Amino acid sequence: MCSSDLDEFSLMIENGESLFGNYQVYDMQGKLVETGTFQTGIIQRFGREYHPGLYLLVATLNDEKKVLRIVKQ
């Protein structure tokens, strides 16, 4: 799950286990903006310094990958 307030995004993935994964954020031109790690069940905040626009969030946990489109206003 990814949510947004006016300044930043919050990412939390629930799995039932304490696992670590990673994420990448790309702008719409395909430029890598940020990389990071997360732990399942813990909120990871990011994006405070992003410019307004559309971004792609790629979150990977074990072999499962999810891609979300996020909007910074």
C-alpha positions as a LaTeX table, in Angstrom:
\begin{tabular}{lrrr}
\hline
Residue & $x$ (\AA) & $y$ (\AA) & $z$ (\AA) \\
\hline
Met1 & 0.00 & 0.00 & 0.00 \\
Cys2 & 1.24 & 3.46 & $-0.85$ \\
Ser3 & $-0.43$ & 6.66 & 0.28 \\
Ser4 & 0.39 & 10.34 & 0.03 \\
Asp5 & $-0.09$ & 13.49 & 2.01 \\
Leu6 & 0.90 & 16.90 & 0.65 \\
Asp7 & 4.62 & 16.52 & 1.32 \\
Glu8 & 5.59 & 12.84 & 1.11 \\
Phe9 & 4.54 & 9.28 & 0.34 \\
Ser10 & 4.16 & 6.41 & 2.80 \\
Leu11 & 4.82 & 2.79 & 1.85 \\
Met12 & 3.87 & $-0.16$ & 4.03 \\
Ile13 & 3.75 & $-3.75$ & 2.88 \\
Glu14 & 2.15 & $-6.30$ & 5.16 \\
Asn15 & 3.29 & $-9.87$ & 4.81 \\
Gly16 & 2.77 & $-11.52$ & 8.20 \\
Glu17 & 6.54 & $-12.02$ & 8.50 \\
Ser18 & 9.36 & $-9.62$ & 9.17 \\
Leu19 & 11.06 & $-9.43$ & 5.78 \\
Phe20 & 13.17 & $-6.85$ & 4.01 \\
Gly21 & 12.59 & $-5.64$ & 0.46 \\
Asn22 & 13.72 & $-2.78$ & $-1.72$ \\
Tyr23 & 12.13 & $-0.06$ & $-3.80$ \\
Gln24 & 13.07 & 2.23 & $-6.65$ \\
Val25 & 11.31 & 5.39 & $-7.75$ \\
Tyr26 & 11.55 & 6.59 & $-11.35$ \\
Asp27 & 10.34 & 9.80 & $-12.95$ \\
Met28 & 8.28 & 9.56 & $-16.13$ \\
Gln29 & 11.40 & 9.96 & $-18.28$ \\
Gly30 & 12.76 & 6.73 & $-16.74$ \\
Lys31 & 15.37 & 8.47 & $-14.57$ \\
Leu32 & 16.04 & 6.76 & $-11.24$ \\
Val33 & 15.08 & 9.24 & $-8.52$ \\
Glu34 & 15.53 & 7.20 & $-5.35$ \\
Thr35 & 16.29 & 3.72 & $-4.07$ \\
Gly36 & 15.75 & 2.34 & $-0.61$ \\
Thr37 & 14.89 & $-0.62$ & 1.54 \\
Phe38 & 11.84 & $-1.36$ & 3.64 \\
Gln39 & 10.81 & $-3.84$ & 6.29 \\
Thr40 & 7.37 & $-5.43$ & 6.09 \\
Gly41 & 4.90 & $-4.00$ & 8.60 \\
Ile42 & 6.92 & $-0.77$ & 9.04 \\
Ile43 & 5.98 & 2.53 & 7.35 \\
Gln44 & 8.66 & 3.83 & 4.96 \\
Arg45 & 8.33 & 7.53 & 4.08 \\
Phe46 & 9.86 & 9.07 & 0.97 \\
Gly47 & 9.37 & 11.75 & $-1.67$ \\
Arg48 & 9.44 & 14.93 & 0.42 \\
Glu49 & 12.03 & 16.47 & $-1.93$ \\
Tyr50 & 10.36 & 15.38 & $-5.19$ \\
His51 & 9.10 & 17.95 & $-7.66$ \\
Pro52 & 5.39 & 17.81 & $-8.57$ \\
Gly53 & 4.67 & 15.19 & $-11.22$ \\
Leu54 & 4.12 & 11.50 & $-11.93$ \\
Tyr55 & 6.48 & 8.79 & $-10.69$ \\
Leu56 & 6.70 & 5.02 & $-10.84$ \\
Leu57 & 7.34 & 3.08 & $-7.63$ \\
Val58 & 8.78 & $-0.40$ & $-8.06$ \\
Ala59 & 8.69 & $-2.43$ & $-4.82$ \\
Thr60 & 10.31 & $-5.88$ & $-4.66$ \\
Leu61 & 9.87 & $-8.41$ & $-1.87$ \\
Asn62 & 11.45 & $-11.83$ & $-2.39$ \\
Asp63 & 10.64 & $-12.60$ & $-6.04$ \\
Glu64 & 7.44 & $-10.54$ & $-6.18$ \\
Lys65 & 7.51 & $-7.11$ & $-7.82$ \\
Lys66 & 4.78 & $-4.46$ & $-7.72$ \\
Val67 & 4.70 & $-1.29$ & $-9.80$ \\
Leu68 & 2.57 & 1.68 & $-8.74$ \\
Arg69 & 2.07 & 5.04 & $-10.37$ \\
Ile70 & 2.28 & 7.82 & $-7.77$ \\
Val71 & 1.53 & 11.53 & $-8.09$ \\
Lys72 & 3.31 & 14.35 & $-6.26$ \\
Gln73 & 1.21 & 17.52 & $-6.18$ \\
\hline
\end{tabular}
